[in-house]
Amino acid sequence: MAEASLQHRRDLALGSGAELFYDAPLEIVRGEGVYLYDRDGRCYVDMYNNVPCVGHANPAVVQAMAEQQATINVHSRYLHEGIVTFAERLAGLHHDGIESVVFSCSGTEANEVAIQMARIVTGHRGLICTDAAYHGNSELVDSLTCVGRAARETSEVRGFPFPECYRPLEEGLSEEELCEAYLARVAAAIESLKTEGAGFAALVMCPIFANEGLPDIPSGFMSRVTDLVHREGGLVIADEVQSGYARTGLWWGYENTGFRPDIIVTGKPMGNGLPLAATAASRNFVDGFRAATDYFNTFSSSPLQAAVGMAVLDEIERLDLLKNVAEVGGRLTGELEARVDLHDAIGDVRSCGLFIGIEMIKHGDNKEPDATLASDLSNRLKDKGFLVSYAGKFNNVLKIRPPLVFSHENADEFLGAFDECMREISA
Ligand SMILES: Cc1ncc(COP(=O)(O)O)c(C=O)c1O
């Protein structure tokens, strides 16, 4: 009953309706590496949280945080070597057109900065994004959430169907024709913004369409949509909040899906839990943004953010996490793909490094999404000690996105539990 009373107090203190995972919510009190522990000492393998990318309570990050806080932490209106070095290092990890950085505290803020920057640079206001996107929760950024559904399209935002091969826009097309069909929808969205007066500033997209359900993107779409956007006078904003920081086995999702964005937004994993986000672009674009806005953000661009951000990058390199992600993610994906033919309920397995989506569908029914089963599986896996969730346009894609330190042993243990769950649901 202790849990129930904490949940009740939470409803009163935080307002009822603040989301909780799982039918019987967890009270997590400690974390270490990929493991989370509840109040009774039960251990769970965290296969969901991408924020603690170098592991929960990573000692090097904790030490950097404590030392910096014990030395100096102050707002950004002073010179500080650490902040400049961190910005230089971050920009240096991107393609050579990315030179400067605006720091902030959340993915939402970093997307706000990116959108403002694109509007300043282009002189236009119109934005396009997919019809199942999520890029943040401010009024502006939330206007990009699931555009086209629930009457969300505004005069400055247009949605287009996210590109995918699994449930294609039209059946019977070759991959090339399918790519053309999606590009035509993007072109129509841009045209509509232009004819209705907003003009066209930017396409905002996650390089792997993580929130859309990690679709199989028709070959060539990402580079061709980038060319289309540029031809139409707009900019491409890559929202790397989920796909960045080694998640795909490469530093950036855009390297994985093959395009060159103009503005890049990063967040979640950057501070391993410390609020830290960034908008990176060419020096010209960032200078233009600074000149037009006088942007200031009390807690961002601070010595603390820089020290922690540097420690996270150091740990990704020291632990060789790009390699770990590629190897463990690749093998786990292969193992899961081998299960597609064994279970009618698994429609598809898609992945980029240590980001894996398992498409749950109704038995016998051709590709009909099964959100109830995805939810049921996530609860069963939790009971066996593995924490996952689900996402996608239909909430039916089991979402596996562990800290980057997730190991082959963790993967093997998970597969055992997954097989047990699949046996249980088909019994
Ligand atoms: C792709 C993407 N962009 C932006 C955000 C917003 O980030 P934050 O919650 O830090 O504002 C999210 C959050 O889930 C996200 O998934």
The ligand as an SDF file (V2000), in Angstrom:
LIG
                    3D

 16 16  0  0  0  0  0  0  0  0999 V2000
   12.9740   14.0000  -31.0280 C   0  0  0  0  0  0  0  0  0  0  0  0
   12.7430   14.8430  -29.8050 C   0  0  0  0  0  0  0  0  0  0  0  0
   12.9900   16.1550  -29.8680 N   0  0  0  0  0  0  0  0  0  0  0  0
   12.8080   16.9640  -28.8000 C   0  0  0  0  0  0  0  0  0  0  0  0
   12.3320   16.4680  -27.6170 C   0  0  0  0  0  0  0  0  0  0  0  0
   12.0860   17.4090  -26.4610 C   0  0  0  0  0  0  0  0  0  0  0  0
   13.1310   17.3380  -25.5600 O   0  0  0  0  0  0  0  0  0  0  0  0
   12.9170   17.8780  -24.0570 P   0  0  0  0  0  0  0  0  0  0  0  0
   11.9610   16.9610  -23.3760 O   0  0  0  0  0  0  0  0  0  0  0  0
   14.3070   17.8390  -23.4740 O   0  0  0  0  0  0  0  0  0  0  0  0
   12.3960   19.2560  -24.1650 O   0  0  0  0  0  0  0  0  0  0  0  0
   12.0710   15.1100  -27.4940 C   0  0  0  0  0  0  0  0  0  0  0  0
   11.6030   14.5440  -26.1940 C   0  0  0  0  0  0  0  0  0  0  0  0
   11.2290   13.4220  -26.0520 O   0  0  0  0  0  0  0  0  0  0  0  0
   12.2760   14.2670  -28.6110 C   0  0  0  0  0  0  0  0  0  0  0  0
   12.0200   12.9550  -28.5720 O   0  0  0  0  0  0  0  0  0  0  0  0
  1  2  1  0
  2  3  1  0
  2 15  2  0
  3  4  2  0
  4  5  1  0
  5  6  1  0
  5 12  2  0
  6  7  1  0
  7  8  1  0
  8  9  2  0
  8 10  1  0
  8 11  1  0
 12 13  1  0
 12 15  1  0
 13 14  2  0
 15 16  1  0
M  END
$$$$
